[in-house]
Amino acid sequence: MNAAITRKISVIVPTYNRPDSLWLCLLSLSAQSVLPDEVLIADDGSGDETKETIEKFKASSHCPFSLKHVWQEDAGFRKPRIINETVRTASGDYLVFIDGDCLAHRHFVKSHIMYAEPKAVLGGKRAEIGKELTEQLLRQRKLINSIDQKLIWDGIFGSSRKIEEAIRIKSPMLRRLLHRDRICDDGIWGCNFSISKEDFYLINGSDEDFQDGSIEDNDLGIRLLNNGGKVKSVRALAIVFHLWHKSSWSFSNEKYIANHEILKRRIALKEPRCINGIVKATP
């Protein structure tokens, strides 16, 4: 663990109206080999069932960390806004992000902490659990924590995908040979990345101009690169399992196109900061 980089760890969990998945996500975070100091739910307007789930988990014997619920009214997609508000609330020096519909491998937090460094955003991928296996896990309230026989079987004969992302590889040489030391062209994913709070503020946090959940997380990495930082891979180290759900956005809608225009401008102009971020510009 790099104590010079991290002193207190805040895990940020964005969610919206998936309380059953959120319970399993929190359960996976409670089973970490290195526990976070706090977990903060960044809630983009969920109903009462999510609030009740969080309160129930907080009161249960499963909860070994401080658990905070940061909520905003449902007014359409405003994930970047609630992310910024949640980071303002966080007391940690280092921020680890996982979506509320994902399960964390037991070394997920440990891996992000171990490989943290200044002016770097760490990014991983996710194994995608199929519909039938997801429903089984939710029904039984059971975790999946490795590329076990059940996941392999569902990857071959069922609907689970990218299960190779669940194989943990610690050898630097093997990681290079298998290209796990690279993030690839699609950049960081919001379900699996980390950054120091200082660097998050340096690039002005999440850009609240993004209008749907598609590429707003990639933008964080691009702005850090534009600011002289780097994107570092923790694929095959910090592993997450994404629970199946129906897709809520389209590659062809106007909001997705508008998001890409923001990203294209960011790259072309090498912008290191957004305007509508965690710190608002003074009129």
Backbone as CSV, one residue per row, in Angstrom:
resi,resn,N_x,N_y,N_z,CA_x,CA_y,CA_z,C_x,C_y,C_z
1,MET,0.848,-1.199,0.000,0.000,0.000,0.000,0.878,1.241,0.000
2,ASN,0.560,2.202,-0.824,1.371,3.404,-0.933,0.849,4.467,0.019
3,ALA,1.369,4.475,1.239,0.869,5.386,2.266,1.145,6.829,1.933
4,ALA,2.173,7.073,1.101,2.474,8.448,0.705,1.387,9.017,-0.185
5,ILE,0.674,8.137,-0.882,-0.381,8.583,-1.789,-1.724,8.603,-1.075
6,THR,-1.997,7.586,-0.266,-3.329,7.441,0.300,-3.290,7.405,1.811
7,ARG,-4.124,8.190,2.420,-4.257,8.165,3.876,-5.658,7.713,4.276
8,LYS,-6.660,8.188,3.577,-8.033,7.811,3.879,-8.767,7.558,2.565
9,ILE,-9.473,6.429,2.489,-10.073,5.976,1.229,-11.583,6.159,1.260
10,SER,-12.092,6.845,0.249,-13.536,6.995,0.058,-13.939,6.241,-1.200
11,VAL,-14.872,5.303,-1.066,-15.434,4.614,-2.231,-16.747,5.304,-2.603
12,ILE,-16.843,5.729,-3.859,-18.030,6.424,-4.374,-18.848,5.439,-5.212
13,VAL,-20.143,5.312,-4.891,-21.010,4.327,-5.556,-22.218,5.042,-6.176
14,PRO,-22.152,5.396,-7.468,-23.333,5.966,-8.131,-24.438,4.930,-8.256
15,THR,-25.692,5.368,-8.064,-26.818,4.443,-8.178,-28.063,5.190,-8.629
16,TYR,-28.979,4.412,-9.206,-30.294,4.958,-9.550,-31.298,3.810,-9.624
17,ASN,-32.128,3.689,-8.601,-33.270,2.770,-8.579,-32.925,1.312,-8.887
18,ARG,-31.827,0.815,-8.299,-31.522,-0.621,-8.362,-31.130,-1.099,-6.967
19,PRO,-32.063,-1.063,-6.027,-31.714,-1.372,-4.628,-31.221,-2.792,-4.419
20,ASP,-31.744,-3.767,-5.169,-31.299,-5.147,-4.984,-29.841,-5.304,-5.411
21,SER,-29.468,-4.666,-6.534,-28.073,-4.700,-6.967,-27.182,-3.935,-5.994
22,LEU,-27.684,-2.817,-5.491,-26.905,-2.003,-4.561,-26.572,-2.783,-3.294
23,TRP,-27.500,-3.580,-2.806,-27.241,-4.381,-1.604,-26.046,-5.306,-1.843
24,LEU,-26.034,-5.983,-3.009,-24.924,-6.889,-3.303,-23.618,-6.121,-3.489
25,CYS,-23.677,-4.953,-4.102,-22.488,-4.114,-4.259,-21.898,-3.778,-2.892
26,LEU,-22.752,-3.335,-1.974,-22.290,-2.990,-0.627,-21.751,-4.214,0.102
27,LEU,-22.394,-5.358,-0.106,-21.929,-6.593,0.511,-20.527,-6.940,0.011
28,SER,-20.289,-6.744,-1.284,-18.953,-7.026,-1.839,-17.911,-6.056,-1.284
29,LEU,-18.290,-4.815,-1.041,-17.354,-3.846,-0.459,-17.066,-4.165,1.004
30,SER,-18.032,-4.760,1.694,-17.822,-5.136,3.103,-16.887,-6.328,3.233
31,ALA,-16.642,-7.048,2.123,-15.794,-8.241,2.147,-14.399,-7.963,1.594
32,GLN,-14.020,-6.702,1.481,-12.720,-6.351,0.907,-11.561,-6.761,1.813
33,SER,-10.454,-7.158,1.183,-9.248,-7.496,1.938,-8.658,-6.261,2.606
34,VAL,-8.838,-5.090,1.981,-8.515,-3.805,2.600,-9.793,-2.980,2.564
35,LEU,-10.346,-2.708,3.726,-11.626,-2.005,3.790,-11.437,-0.510,3.537
36,PRO,-12.376,0.117,2.819,-12.351,1.575,2.709,-12.726,2.208,4.043
37,ASP,-12.329,3.461,4.213,-12.712,4.173,5.437,-14.181,4.572,5.399
38,GLU,-14.679,4.848,4.197,-16.081,5.226,4.056,-16.574,4.845,2.674
39,VAL,-17.875,4.614,2.575,-18.552,4.373,1.300,-19.655,5.413,1.189
40,LEU,-19.693,6.087,0.051,-20.697,7.121,-0.168,-21.540,6.753,-1.383
41,ILE,-22.858,6.714,-1.204,-23.784,6.420,-2.292,-24.150,7.724,-2.981
42,ALA,-23.780,7.825,-4.263,-24.112,9.004,-5.070,-25.411,8.710,-5.804
43,ASP,-26.524,9.164,-5.255,-27.855,8.742,-5.691,-28.506,9.814,-6.564
44,ASP,-28.709,9.481,-7.845,-29.257,10.423,-8.828,-30.785,10.397,-8.838
45,GLY,-31.393,10.392,-7.641,-32.834,10.554,-7.559,-33.637,9.286,-7.369
46,SER,-33.058,8.264,-6.766,-33.790,7.016,-6.529,-34.945,7.220,-5.551
47,GLY,-35.879,6.270,-5.569,-37.039,6.317,-4.676,-36.738,5.791,-3.293
48,ASP,-37.788,5.649,-2.499,-37.649,5.290,-1.086,-37.029,3.913,-0.872
49,GLU,-37.220,3.001,-1.822,-36.697,1.641,-1.631,-35.174,1.634,-1.535
50,THR,-34.529,2.513,-2.310,-33.070,2.611,-2.233,-32.639,3.165,-0.884
51,LYS,-33.322,4.202,-0.422,-33.010,4.775,0.894,-33.173,3.731,1.989
52,GLU,-34.252,2.957,1.932,-34.501,1.925,2.940,-33.431,0.834,2.895
53,THR,-32.980,0.484,1.672,-31.931,-0.522,1.515,-30.632,-0.052,2.166
54,ILE,-30.272,1.208,1.938,-29.046,1.765,2.519,-29.135,1.787,4.039
55,GLU,-30.272,2.220,4.568,-30.441,2.270,6.023,-30.402,0.870,6.639
56,LYS,-31.001,-0.085,5.943,-30.999,-1.462,6.431,-29.584,-2.027,6.437
57,PHE,-28.815,-1.746,5.374,-27.439,-2.252,5.318,-26.589,-1.587,6.396
58,LYS,-26.776,-0.293,6.591,-26.016,0.453,7.590,-26.246,-0.122,8.995
59,ALA,-27.465,-0.554,9.254,-27.811,-1.080,10.579,-27.468,-2.552,10.751
60,SER,-27.053,-3.211,9.673,-26.796,-4.646,9.724,-25.376,-4.935,10.205
61,SER,-25.119,-6.204,10.462,-23.781,-6.640,10.880,-22.806,-6.677,9.714
62,HIS,-23.314,-6.465,8.488,-22.465,-6.514,7.297,-21.653,-5.244,7.100
63,CYS,-21.986,-4.164,7.787,-21.438,-2.841,7.466,-20.237,-2.495,8.353
64,PRO,-19.004,-2.619,7.837,-17.817,-2.355,8.643,-17.205,-0.971,8.414
65,PHE,-17.892,-0.124,7.646,-17.361,1.188,7.309,-18.435,2.252,7.494
66,SER,-18.023,3.493,7.481,-18.978,4.597,7.486,-19.721,4.608,6.148
67,LEU,-21.044,4.668,6.202,-21.867,4.620,4.994,-22.741,5.864,4.930
68,LYS,-22.568,6.640,3.848,-23.303,7.889,3.691,-24.147,7.845,2.420
69,HIS,-25.326,8.440,2.484,-26.243,8.498,1.348,-26.373,9.948,0.902
70,VAL,-25.861,10.249,-0.296,-25.946,11.602,-0.856,-26.949,11.543,-2.006
71,TRP,-28.063,12.256,-1.857,-29.205,12.119,-2.774,-29.539,13.464,-3.411
72,GLN,-29.998,13.422,-4.652,-30.560,14.610,-5.278,-31.880,14.234,-5.946
73,GLU,-32.722,15.215,-6.158,-34.031,14.991,-6.763,-33.885,14.445,-8.174
74,ASP,-34.810,13.571,-8.548,-34.815,12.988,-9.892,-35.289,14.028,-10.899
75,ALA,-34.355,14.496,-11.725,-34.689,15.469,-12.779,-34.017,15.042,-14.074
76,GLY,-34.078,13.726,-14.361,-33.380,13.201,-15.523,-31.935,12.885,-15.160
77,PHE,-31.153,12.497,-16.152,-29.763,12.113,-15.923,-28.945,13.308,-15.440
78,ARG,-28.464,13.204,-14.195,-27.581,14.236,-13.645,-26.469,13.574,-12.818
79,LYS,-25.976,12.461,-13.336,-24.933,11.722,-12.626,-23.701,12.577,-12.333
80,PRO,-23.161,13.354,-13.303,-21.977,14.163,-12.966,-22.229,15.122,-11.802
81,ARG,-23.427,15.655,-11.706,-23.741,16.597,-10.630,-23.706,15.904,-9.269
82,ILE,-24.314,14.708,-9.180,-24.330,14.020,-7.895,-22.948,13.459,-7.555
83,ILE,-22.161,13.126,-8.564,-20.778,12.719,-8.310,-20.013,13.869,-7.658
84,ASN,-20.140,15.063,-8.230,-19.443,16.223,-7.668,-19.900,16.511,-6.240
85,GLU,-21.201,16.442,-6.016,-21.728,16.703,-4.676,-21.223,15.655,-3.680
86,THR,-21.135,14.419,-4.121,-20.665,13.351,-3.242,-19.182,13.522,-2.909
87,VAL,-18.383,13.909,-3.895,-16.958,14.141,-3.639,-16.772,15.301,-2.662
88,ARG,-17.623,16.317,-2.754,-17.557,17.420,-1.783,-17.795,16.901,-0.363
89,THR,-18.627,15.883,-0.254,-18.978,15.314,1.047,-17.913,14.357,1.566
90,ALA,-17.143,13.769,0.654,-16.173,12.736,1.020,-15.057,13.302,1.890
91,SER,-14.643,12.521,2.867,-13.554,12.935,3.752,-12.228,12.295,3.381
92,GLY,-12.243,11.378,2.419,-11.022,10.675,2.037,-10.105,11.494,1.149
93,ASP,-8.831,11.100,1.123,-7.837,11.717,0.241,-7.825,11.056,-1.135
94,TYR,-8.309,9.803,-1.185,-8.275,9.043,-2.431,-9.662,8.491,-2.714
95,LEU,-10.096,8.621,-3.972,-11.455,8.278,-4.372,-11.446,7.050,-5.280
96,VAL,-12.206,6.030,-4.902,-12.357,4.820,-5.705,-13.816,4.722,-6.129
97,PHE,-14.059,4.510,-7.433,-15.415,4.517,-7.978,-15.815,3.123,-8.447
98,ILE,-17.027,2.709,-8.062,-17.642,1.483,-8.572,-19.135,1.732,-8.662
99,ASP,-19.761,1.308,-9.754,-21.195,1.522,-9.917,-21.989,0.610,-8.983
100,GLY,-23.189,1.064,-8.630,-24.044,0.325,-7.712,-24.638,-0.943,-8.282
101,ASP,-24.425,-1.215,-9.569,-24.872,-2.473,-10.166,-23.686,-3.394,-10.457
102,CYS,-22.596,-3.201,-9.704,-21.402,-4.022,-9.869,-20.984,-4.637,-8.537
103,LEU,-20.330,-5.779,-8.607,-19.756,-6.434,-7.446,-18.240,-6.301,-7.519
104,ALA,-17.610,-6.024,-6.390,-16.162,-5.855,-6.333,-15.478,-7.153,-5.924
105,HIS,-14.439,-7.538,-6.654,-13.549,-8.609,-6.219,-12.963,-8.221,-4.868
106,ARG,-12.617,-9.191,-4.046,-12.192,-8.891,-2.665,-10.913,-8.050,-2.614
107,HIS,-10.108,-8.037,-3.687,-8.897,-7.209,-3.712,-9.077,-5.944,-4.565
108,PHE,-10.314,-5.580,-4.830,-10.600,-4.407,-5.670,-10.026,-3.127,-5.057
109,VAL,-10.398,-2.823,-3.835,-9.909,-1.606,-3.175,-8.405,-1.681,-2.972
110,LYS,-7.904,-2.806,-2.509,-6.473,-2.986,-2.281,-5.669,-2.691,-3.545
111,SER,-6.136,-3.178,-4.682,-5.404,-2.991,-5.938,-5.354,-1.528,-6.341
112,HIS,-6.470,-0.827,-6.196,-6.464,0.596,-6.529,-5.511,1.368,-5.619
113,ILE,-5.474,1.021,-4.336,-4.597,1.721,-3.404,-3.131,1.413,-3.704
114,MET,-2.824,0.156,-3.967,-1.439,-0.250,-4.176,-0.805,0.428,-5.381
115,TYR,-1.596,0.655,-6.428,-1.040,1.183,-7.669,-1.282,2.677,-7.856
116,ALA,-1.829,3.323,-6.837,-2.090,4.763,-6.920,-0.789,5.545,-6.995
117,GLU,-0.830,6.636,-7.737,0.307,7.544,-7.800,-0.183,8.944,-8.172
118,PRO,0.616,9.968,-7.895,0.171,11.339,-8.181,-0.084,11.551,-9.669
119,LYS,-1.083,12.387,-9.947,-1.440,12.793,-11.312,-1.712,11.589,-12.212
120,ALA,-2.370,10.583,-11.655,-2.764,9.407,-12.437,-4.193,9.032,-12.086
121,VAL,-4.961,8.666,-13.113,-6.254,8.048,-12.886,-6.090,6.578,-13.240
122,LEU,-6.511,5.701,-12.335,-6.394,4.262,-12.542,-7.703,3.732,-13.091
123,GLY,-7.623,2.924,-14.145,-8.828,2.388,-14.759,-8.772,0.891,-14.949
124,GLY,-9.890,0.231,-14.699,-10.022,-1.192,-14.961,-11.222,-1.463,-15.847
125,LYS,-11.476,-2.718,-16.119,-12.627,-3.127,-16.922,-13.629,-3.862,-16.031
126,ARG,-14.513,-4.638,-16.652,-15.502,-5.390,-15.894,-15.851,-6.671,-16.632
127,ALA,-16.113,-7.719,-15.869,-16.735,-8.915,-16.424,-18.239,-8.700,-16.384
128,GLU,-18.946,-9.112,-17.425,-20.376,-8.836,-17.538,-21.182,-10.101,-17.280
129,ILE,-21.878,-10.110,-16.157,-22.668,-11.273,-15.748,-23.970,-11.311,-16.550
130,GLY,-24.314,-12.478,-17.071,-25.509,-12.633,-17.892,-26.805,-12.514,-17.094
131,LYS,-27.905,-12.440,-17.821,-29.213,-12.203,-17.200,-29.591,-13.288,-16.205
132,GLU,-29.497,-14.547,-16.602,-29.938,-15.636,-15.731,-29.080,-15.735,-14.472
133,LEU,-27.762,-15.608,-14.627,-26.881,-15.681,-13.468,-27.074,-14.465,-12.563
134,THR,-27.304,-13.304,-13.156,-27.594,-12.103,-12.357,-28.841,-12.312,-11.505
135,GLU,-29.898,-12.798,-12.128,-31.152,-13.020,-11.396,-30.960,-14.019,-10.262
136,GLN,-30.132,-15.031,-10.485,-29.853,-16.019,-9.446,-29.103,-15.381,-8.276
137,LEU,-28.087,-14.578,-8.580,-27.305,-13.922,-7.524,-28.169,-12.965,-6.717
138,LEU,-29.014,-12.202,-7.407,-29.891,-11.251,-6.714,-30.913,-11.978,-5.846
139,ARG,-31.436,-13.068,-6.370,-32.451,-13.827,-5.636,-31.854,-14.455,-4.379
140,GLN,-30.643,-14.984,-4.502,-30.002,-15.670,-3.380,-29.158,-14.735,-2.524
141,ARG,-29.005,-13.480,-2.992,-28.136,-12.500,-2.315,-26.740,-13.080,-2.101
142,LYS,-26.178,-13.611,-3.190,-24.850,-14.213,-3.138,-23.882,-13.421,-4.015
143,LEU,-22.601,-13.416,-3.593,-21.557,-12.727,-4.336,-20.893,-13.671,-5.320
144,ILE,-20.251,-13.073,-6.311,-19.330,-13.819,-7.166,-18.007,-13.090,-7.052
145,ASN,-16.939,-13.839,-6.773,-15.694,-13.184,-6.395,-14.488,-13.659,-7.193
146,SER,-14.739,-14.468,-8.213,-13.619,-14.947,-9.018,-14.178,-15.560,-10.296
147,ILE,-13.288,-15.975,-11.178,-13.735,-16.646,-12.395,-13.937,-18.131,-12.052
148,ASP,-15.045,-18.402,-11.358,-15.302,-19.755,-10.876,-16.013,-20.584,-11.941
149,GLN,-16.317,-21.819,-11.595,-16.919,-22.754,-12.543,-18.265,-22.244,-13.056
150,LYS,-19.026,-21.636,-12.163,-20.346,-21.128,-12.542,-20.233,-20.030,-13.601
151,LEU,-19.275,-19.128,-13.428,-19.099,-18.032,-14.375,-18.547,-18.534,-15.699
152,ILE,-17.597,-19.463,-15.650,-17.050,-20.042,-16.884,-18.150,-20.737,-17.674
153,TRP,-18.963,-21.512,-16.982,-20.061,-22.235,-17.635,-21.032,-21.256,-18.296
154,ASP,-21.363,-20.184,-17.567,-22.302,-19.208,-18.114,-21.671,-18.411,-19.248
155,GLY,-20.342,-18.235,-19.218,-19.660,-17.557,-20.305,-19.653,-18.369,-21.586
156,ILE,-19.625,-19.699,-21.443,-19.606,-20.582,-22.618,-21.012,-20.877,-23.126
157,PHE,-21.908,-21.212,-22.199,-23.238,-21.677,-22.603,-24.354,-20.681,-22.286
158,GLY,-24.055,-19.656,-21.502,-25.075,-18.675,-21.135,-24.818,-17.331,-21.778
159,SER,-25.118,-16.259,-21.050,-25.038,-14.918,-21.635,-24.018,-14.013,-20.955
160,SER,-23.183,-14.566,-20.062,-22.110,-13.767,-19.475,-21.049,-13.475,-20.535
161,ARG,-20.449,-12.280,-20.441,-19.483,-11.840,-21.446,-18.228,-11.295,-20.759
162,LYS,-17.150,-11.271,-21.526,-15.879,-10.681,-21.074,-15.413,-11.278,-19.749
163,ILE,-15.636,-12.577,-19.589,-15.274,-13.204,-18.318,-13.763,-13.270,-18.136
164,GLU,-12.996,-13.105,-19.228,-11.543,-13.068,-19.096,-11.082,-11.889,-18.247
165,GLU,-11.943,-10.854,-18.133,-11.598,-9.705,-17.297,-11.684,-10.032,-15.812
166,ALA,-12.159,-11.233,-15.473,-12.250,-11.647,-14.074,-11.037,-12.452,-13.624
167,ILE,-10.078,-12.656,-14.520,-8.870,-13.406,-14.166,-7.846,-12.433,-13.584
168,ARG,-7.458,-12.650,-12.339,-6.518,-11.749,-11.678,-5.085,-12.151,-12.027
169,ILE,-4.317,-11.201,-12.545,-2.951,-11.467,-12.993,-2.016,-10.470,-12.314
170,LYS,-1.139,-10.973,-11.442,-0.240,-10.089,-10.710,1.129,-9.943,-11.380
171,SER,1.520,-10.915,-12.190,2.837,-10.876,-12.830,2.918,-9.724,-13.839
172,PRO,3.832,-8.765,-13.652,3.977,-7.658,-14.613,4.279,-8.151,-16.028
173,MET,5.100,-9.177,-16.148,5.452,-9.695,-17.471,4.227,-10.292,-18.168
174,LEU,3.458,-11.105,-17.441,2.269,-11.716,-18.026,1.221,-10.666,-18.342
175,ARG,1.111,-9.641,-17.501,0.166,-8.551,-17.775,0.525,-7.847,-19.083
176,ARG,1.811,-7.634,-19.311,2.242,-7.006,-20.572,1.960,-7.916,-21.758
177,LEU,2.275,-9.205,-21.624,2.066,-10.151,-22.722,0.593,-10.242,-23.120
178,LEU,-0.294,-10.151,-22.117,-1.729,-10.255,-22.362,-2.400,-8.888,-22.537
179,HIS,-1.589,-7.833,-22.601,-2.063,-6.460,-22.808,-2.998,-5.978,-21.698
180,ARG,-2.839,-6.533,-20.513,-3.655,-6.051,-19.397,-3.063,-4.784,-18.772
181,ASP,-1.892,-4.399,-19.246,-1.293,-3.147,-18.799,-1.797,-1.962,-19.616
182,ARG,-2.784,-2.204,-20.488,-3.367,-1.169,-21.322,-4.860,-1.038,-21.056
183,ILE,-5.356,0.183,-21.181,-6.796,0.415,-21.021,-7.521,0.258,-22.341
184,CYS,-6.827,0.503,-23.455,-7.388,0.460,-24.808,-8.114,1.762,-25.134
185,ASP,-8.691,1.826,-26.331,-9.197,3.077,-26.882,-10.424,3.625,-26.166
186,ASP,-11.177,2.772,-25.468,-12.418,3.260,-24.861,-12.201,3.889,-23.494
187,GLY,-10.951,4.034,-23.065,-10.639,4.818,-21.874,-11.164,4.220,-20.586
188,ILE,-11.267,5.063,-19.542,-11.712,4.566,-18.246,-13.223,4.355,-18.233
189,TRP,-13.652,3.425,-17.405,-15.073,3.143,-17.219,-15.474,3.612,-15.828
190,GLY,-16.646,4.216,-15.732,-17.103,4.748,-14.460,-17.304,3.700,-13.386
191,CYS,-17.451,2.443,-13.788,-17.675,1.379,-12.815,-16.387,0.905,-12.154
192,ASN,-15.228,1.423,-12.613,-13.965,0.875,-12.104,-12.826,1.854,-12.368
193,PHE,-12.717,2.881,-11.532,-11.569,3.775,-11.643,-11.305,4.442,-10.303
194,SER,-10.136,5.073,-10.198,-9.788,5.772,-8.964,-8.883,6.948,-9.281
195,ILE,-8.897,7.922,-8.385,-8.133,9.150,-8.579,-8.018,9.844,-7.218
196,SER,-6.943,10.558,-6.994,-6.843,11.308,-5.745,-7.839,12.457,-5.769
197,LYS,-8.309,12.843,-4.598,-9.236,13.967,-4.532,-8.562,15.236,-5.057
198,GLU,-7.272,15.387,-4.783,-6.536,16.551,-5.268,-6.566,16.635,-6.784
199,ASP,-6.342,15.499,-7.464,-6.354,15.497,-8.928,-7.764,15.667,-9.476
200,PHE,-8.762,15.137,-8.773,-10.150,15.320,-9.180,-10.504,16.806,-9.208
201,TYR,-10.084,17.529,-8.183,-10.316,18.971,-8.143,-9.454,19.704,-9.168
202,LEU,-8.253,19.200,-9.427,-7.332,19.843,-10.365,-7.951,19.974,-11.757
203,ILE,-8.746,18.960,-12.160,-9.384,18.999,-13.485,-10.848,19.442,-13.388
204,ASN,-11.232,19.903,-12.192,-12.574,20.421,-11.901,-13.663,19.360,-11.923
205,GLY,-13.310,18.147,-11.531,-14.309,17.120,-11.299,-15.063,16.671,-12.532
206,SER,-16.271,16.153,-12.322,-17.117,15.675,-13.410,-17.770,16.846,-14.129
207,ASP,-17.845,16.750,-15.445,-18.438,17.812,-16.258,-19.958,17.639,-16.284
208,GLU,-20.657,18.577,-15.674,-22.114,18.487,-15.568,-22.838,18.837,-16.866
209,ASP,-22.082,19.169,-17.914,-22.694,19.409,-19.227,-23.039,18.107,-19.949
210,PHE,-22.470,16.971,-19.514,-22.805,15.695,-20.142,-24.249,15.325,-19.821
211,GLN,-24.965,14.857,-20.844,-26.417,14.730,-20.756,-26.935,13.311,-20.628
212,ASP,-26.075,12.315,-20.764,-26.517,10.945,-20.505,-25.313,10.101,-20.111
213,GLY,-25.576,8.876,-19.678,-24.515,8.029,-19.150,-23.807,7.243,-20.221
214,SER,-22.905,7.869,-20.932,-22.209,7.159,-21.992,-20.695,7.335,-21.903
215,ILE,-20.201,8.550,-22.040,-18.750,8.758,-22.129,-18.266,9.840,-21.166
216,GLU,-19.091,10.187,-20.184,-18.693,11.255,-19.260,-17.496,10.847,-18.403
217,ASP,-17.311,9.546,-18.184,-16.174,9.095,-17.386,-14.872,9.163,-18.184
218,ASN,-14.933,8.838,-19.491,-13.752,8.964,-20.344,-13.183,10.365,-20.293
219,ASP,-14.068,11.344,-20.171,-13.660,12.744,-20.172,-12.727,13.064,-19.016
220,LEU,-12.927,12.425,-17.868,-12.035,12.646,-16.726,-10.600,12.277,-17.083
221,GLY,-10.440,11.119,-17.710,-9.111,10.673,-18.100,-8.481,11.582,-19.136
222,ILE,-9.282,12.031,-20.098,-8.764,12.920,-21.144,-8.284,14.235,-20.549
223,ARG,-9.058,14.797,-19.614,-8.644,16.067,-19.015,-7.396,15.910,-18.155
224,LEU,-7.270,14.758,-17.462,-6.060,14.542,-16.682,-4.845,14.410,-17.601
225,LEU,-5.010,13.728,-18.726,-3.933,13.651,-19.718,-3.569,15.040,-20.236
226,ASN,-4.583,15.848,-20.529,-4.347,17.206,-21.014,-3.638,18.063,-19.971
227,ASN,-3.744,17.663,-18.723,-3.119,18.420,-17.637,-1.744,17.851,-17.256
228,GLY,-1.235,16.956,-18.092,0.094,16.403,-17.845,0.102,15.137,-17.016
229,GLY,-1.072,14.580,-16.729,-1.160,13.342,-15.961,-1.167,12.124,-16.867
230,LYS,-1.588,10.990,-16.317,-1.624,9.776,-17.119,-2.779,8.883,-16.691
231,VAL,-3.157,7.985,-17.595,-4.150,6.949,-17.320,-3.397,5.634,-17.156
232,LYS,-3.632,4.971,-16.047,-2.874,3.768,-15.696,-3.819,2.577,-15.559
233,SER,-3.453,1.459,-16.147,-4.315,0.274,-16.145,-4.191,-0.522,-14.859
234,VAL,-5.344,-0.894,-14.301,-5.401,-1.897,-13.227,-6.301,-3.059,-13.661
235,ARG,-6.371,-3.268,-14.978,-7.073,-4.447,-15.490,-6.417,-5.706,-14.937
236,ALA,-7.238,-6.702,-14.647,-6.782,-7.987,-14.113,-6.195,-7.861,-12.712
237,LEU,-6.367,-6.703,-12.105,-5.969,-6.500,-10.708,-7.177,-6.042,-9.905
238,ALA,-7.726,-4.888,-10.266,-8.959,-4.386,-9.650,-10.122,-4.862,-10.514
239,ILE,-10.782,-5.902,-10.065,-11.788,-6.593,-10.885,-13.191,-6.281,-10.383
240,VAL,-14.107,-6.031,-11.314,-15.512,-5.881,-10.958,-16.371,-6.770,-11.854
241,PHE,-17.535,-7.128,-11.328,-18.508,-7.962,-12.042,-19.778,-7.136,-12.210
242,HIS,-20.150,-6.864,-13.446,-21.327,-6.039,-13.724,-22.566,-6.912,-13.808
243,LEU,-23.579,-6.581,-13.016,-24.836,-7.315,-13.039,-25.686,-6.863,-14.225
244,TRP,-26.334,-7.812,-14.850,-27.124,-7.514,-16.052,-28.313,-6.611,-15.733
245,HIS,-28.602,-5.706,-16.647,-29.854,-4.948,-16.643,-30.081,-4.422,-18.053
246,LYS,-31.282,-4.035,-18.341,-31.592,-3.483,-19.655,-30.840,-2.179,-19.860
247,SER,-30.343,-1.994,-21.071,-29.617,-0.763,-21.386,-30.583,0.411,-21.401
248,SER,-30.123,1.550,-20.873,-30.999,2.722,-20.759,-30.611,3.858,-21.692
249,TRP,-29.662,3.617,-22.610,-29.277,4.695,-23.515,-28.954,4.134,-24.891
250,SER,-28.866,5.022,-25.860,-28.680,4.636,-27.253,-27.497,5.378,-27.855
251,PHE,-26.767,4.695,-28.758,-25.642,5.329,-29.443,-26.090,6.397,-30.440
252,SER,-27.365,6.405,-30.791,-27.817,7.294,-31.861,-28.650,8.475,-31.373
253,ASN,-28.915,8.580,-30.071,-29.779,9.673,-29.636,-29.023,11.003,-29.607
254,GLU,-29.772,12.097,-29.531,-29.184,13.430,-29.622,-28.243,13.719,-28.460
255,LYS,-28.563,13.220,-27.268,-27.723,13.488,-26.110,-26.361,12.806,-26.251
256,TYR,-26.364,11.584,-26.781,-25.096,10.875,-26.993,-24.235,11.633,-27.994
257,ILE,-24.858,12.130,-29.045,-24.130,12.904,-30.057,-23.569,14.189,-29.444
258,ALA,-24.378,14.854,-28.603,-23.922,16.080,-27.935,-22.731,15.784,-27.015
259,ASN,-22.770,14.646,-26.337,-21.647,14.259,-25.486,-20.363,14.109,-26.292
260,HIS,-20.483,13.494,-27.461,-19.302,13.300,-28.302,-18.737,14.628,-28.800
261,GLU,-19.590,15.597,-28.999,-19.104,16.917,-29.412,-18.262,17.542,-28.298
262,ILE,-18.693,17.366,-27.049,-17.901,17.859,-25.914,-16.541,17.166,-25.895
263,LEU,-16.549,15.854,-26.076,-15.312,15.085,-26.020,-14.371,15.461,-27.170
264,LYS,-14.924,15.643,-28.364,-14.107,16.036,-29.514,-13.441,17.382,-29.275
265,ARG,-14.203,18.318,-28.691,-13.633,19.639,-28.407,-12.536,19.533,-27.357
266,ARG,-12.778,18.692,-26.342,-11.808,18.520,-25.268,-10.471,18.041,-25.822
267,ILE,-10.541,17.082,-26.743,-9.328,16.514,-27.326,-8.652,17.523,-28.248
268,ALA,-9.447,18.179,-29.094,-8.888,19.120,-30.075,-8.211,20.313,-29.410
269,LEU,-8.826,20.832,-28.341,-8.306,22.028,-27.676,-7.408,21.698,-26.489
270,LYS,-7.262,20.388,-26.210,-6.433,19.933,-25.087,-6.832,20.621,-23.782
271,GLU,-8.131,20.649,-23.539,-8.647,21.322,-22.343,-8.369,20.484,-21.096
272,PRO,-7.716,21.042,-20.056,-7.430,20.301,-18.837,-8.542,20.386,-17.796
273,ARG,-9.441,21.352,-17.947,-10.520,21.547,-16.975,-11.840,21.773,-17.700
274,CYS,-12.919,21.361,-17.042,-14.243,21.704,-17.550,-14.719,22.970,-16.839
275,ILE,-15.726,23.616,-17.391,-16.262,24.840,-16.788,-17.330,24.515,-15.754
276,ASN,-18.256,23.616,-16.133,-19.399,23.306,-15.268,-19.087,22.065,-14.434
277,GLY,-18.133,22.211,-13.507,-17.663,21.083,-12.742,-17.880,21.234,-11.248
278,ILE,-16.973,20.672,-10.464,-17.151,20.663,-9.013,-16.974,22.056,-8.410
279,VAL,-16.170,22.893,-9.062,-16.026,24.296,-8.667,-16.572,25.141,-9.778
280,LYS,-17.612,25.929,-9.490,-18.278,26.717,-10.522,-17.512,27.996,-10.813
281,ALA,-17.512,28.376,-12.088,-16.836,29.601,-12.491,-17.560,30.815,-11.899
282,THR,-16.807,31.812,-11.472,-17.379,33.032,-10.939,-17.897,33.903,-12.088
283,PRO,-19.173,34.328,-12.052,-19.726,35.150,-13.143,-18.920,36.424,-13.338
